[in-house]
């Protein structure tokens, strides 16, 4: 039985973190919202038509048989052992889950660079605030988060270039997505990314060259970054590296 992934059509967004894991593992899945009646099917879950235990707050959520799992980190924590994308020992699995929650924190801050006041208002209604938020994000938050992830890879005693252990885990795929997204949204500010965060840059390249990911990235299944997603390129929010 194929997994069913529910997320908004037309953008990578948070759903992409789940897609990358499914694609890397070669898992069978359906991107439900891209089907003819997919959006209405997704809204049925959000409106509680399948019962309150199957009523996520928002997409993405994953359906596996009778089980509905919501939130990116929770979905990946569930899928990790099934897709062989997490070590077997509990300590490593819990630590990777914590890393993925940290990724989620960072993704929220990325989103707030272009919507710092309200998600109910257009970007054009909060451009001045977005400029200030983006400047602080690039100066303080990117180094804090990406520097931490770089140190995690450096501290891994396996020294294989991964975040945890000696082989790829789902959080490595998510770090790849962060690196790709930052390069799209802030190309000038990220000009020195490979120098500033060399181990994350190396990990990005390791993931990009994995056969299933390389095939996926080149396929029509992989949507392009665009200005409806989390990582958006607005030139006025970008800047030269400090």
N, C-alpha and C positions, 0 to 999 in steps of 0.2 A: 504494500500500500504506500502510495506517495504521501510525503508530508504536504500540508497545505499552508502556505505562507500568505498572510494577509497584511498588505501595506498599500498605501496610496499609489496609484498608477502615475507614471510620468516622471518620477524622481527616484534617485537612489535613497536619500534620507537615511533614517535609522535602519530601515529594512536591509540595506546593503551589507551591514555587518553580519546579518544572518545568512544572506545569500552567499557571501564569500565562504562561509563554513560549509554550507550545503554543496556548493560547487567544488570546493577543494576535495570533499569526501566522495564526490561522484554520486551523491544521494539523489534519489528521485523526489522531485517536489514540483508543486504547481504554484505559480505566482497568481493567486486567485483573482486579484483585482484587475488583472490584465485580460481576463476572459469577458465574454459578452455580458454576463450577469454578475460579475465578480464584485462590483462595488455594492450592489444591493445585498449580496450575500454577506459582505463584510459588515455593512450597517446593521444587519439583523443581529449579529453578535454584539455589536456595540450598544444596541438598544435592548439587549436582554431577552431576545426572543427564544434563546436556547436555554434559558435558566440563569440564575444569578452566579453560579459557579463557572459559567462559560460567558461572562460578561466583562471583557477587558475594558480598561479606561480608554485606551487608544491603541491603534496599531503602532508597531508591528506586533502580531501575535501569531503563534504557530499552532496548528491543529495536527495532532498525531493520534489517529483513531478517535477515541472518545475524549481525549485529553486536550484541553486548550491551555497553552502556556503564553503568558504575556511578558513584555519588557525584554529588551535586547539581552541584558546580562543574565536574566533568568532563563531565557530561551537557550542561550549558549551554554549555560551551566547544565541544563537538561540534555542538550544535544551532545555535549562534549564527549561523554563516555560512549554514546551510541555511534558517533562518527569517528571514534579513535583520535580525537583532537584534544585530549587532555591526558596527563599521566594517570596511572592507576592509584597512586597513593593519595590519601585524603588531604594531607597537608598541602601538597602541590595543587590539588584541585581547588581547595578553598582559597589559596593564595592567588591562583589565576582568576577565580571569580572576583576577588578583591581588585585585581588589576583591571578587569573588565568594568567594574563599577567606577573605577577611576577614569577609564575611557569615557564612560557615560557622563561623568561630571564635566570632562573637557568638551565633549560634544555639545552639552548645554551652553557652555561659554562661547563656543564657536557660533552657535545659533544667535546668541545675544549680541554679537558684533553687528548684525544687521537689523535686529529687532530688540533694541535695549529697553524700550519703554513698554510696548504692548504687541502681542501677536495679533491682536484684533485690528491694528492699524497697518497700513502699507509702509514699506521701507521709506518711500518718499516723504512720509509724514514725520519721520524721525531721523532724518539724515544727519543733522548736526549732532544729535546725541550718539548716533552710530559712529561718527568720526571719532568722538572722544572715547567711546567704548573700545573701538578697534585699536586706537593708539595704545591704550592701557593694556589691552589683550596682547598685542604684539610685543610690547616692552616687558611686561611682567608675567603674563599667564602662559604664553608659549614656552619661554625658558623654564618656568617652574614645572610644567607638566612634561614637556619633551625631555628636559634635562633629567627628570626622575626616571622616565622610561629608559633613557640611554644608560643611566646608572644601573638599572635593573639588569639589562642585558650584560653590562660589564661585570656585574657581581655574580652572574650565573656560573657556578663552578664547572659546568660542562663545557663552557667556552666554544659552543657550536654556533653562536650567533643568534640563538633564540632567547625569548624572555625567561622561560622556565624549562629546565630539563634539557635533554639532548635531541629533541625533535620538535617539529612544529606543533603548536597548540592554537586554539581559536583566537587567543589574545594576540598572537603574532599577526594573524590575518587582520585583526582590527587595527593594529599599529600601522600596517601597510595602508589601510584605508585612511587613517589620520594623515599620514605623510602625503598621500596622493591628494587628499582634499585640501590640505594647507597649501600645497603647490599650486592648485587651481585657484583658490580664493585669494591668495596673497603672493603672487609670483615674485614681486620685487622684494618683499620682506623675507621671503624664504630662499633668496638667492644663495645664501651661505648655509643652507640647511645641512648639506652633506658634511660641511666642515664643523658646524656647531654640534651636530648630533650624528657622528659618524657611524655608530653602531645601529641606530635606527635606520639610517640610510642604507646600510648594508643589509639589514633585515628586510627593508622594503624591496630591495633588489632580489633577495632570495625568494621572497613570496611571489614577486612579479614573474619570476622565471620558472616557477613550478608549473608542470605541464597543464594541470587542470585550470589553474588560475590564468595562465597565459591564454589558453583557449577561450576561457570565459571573457576575459577583458577584450578580446578581439571579436567576440560574438555580438549579435544583436540583443542578447539577453542582458548584457551590461549596458545600462543606460548611461548617457553622458552626464557629467556634472552640468548643472544648469541653475538658473537664478530662481528656481522654485524649491531647491533643496536646502540642506543645512550649510554646505560649503558653497558660498556664492561669491562671484568675482565682481566687485564694484571697484573700479580703479581708484575712486576717491577715498576708499578705505585702506588702500594698500600704501606702502611707503618703502623707501630704501632701507636696508639693514642699518642698525645703529652702529 
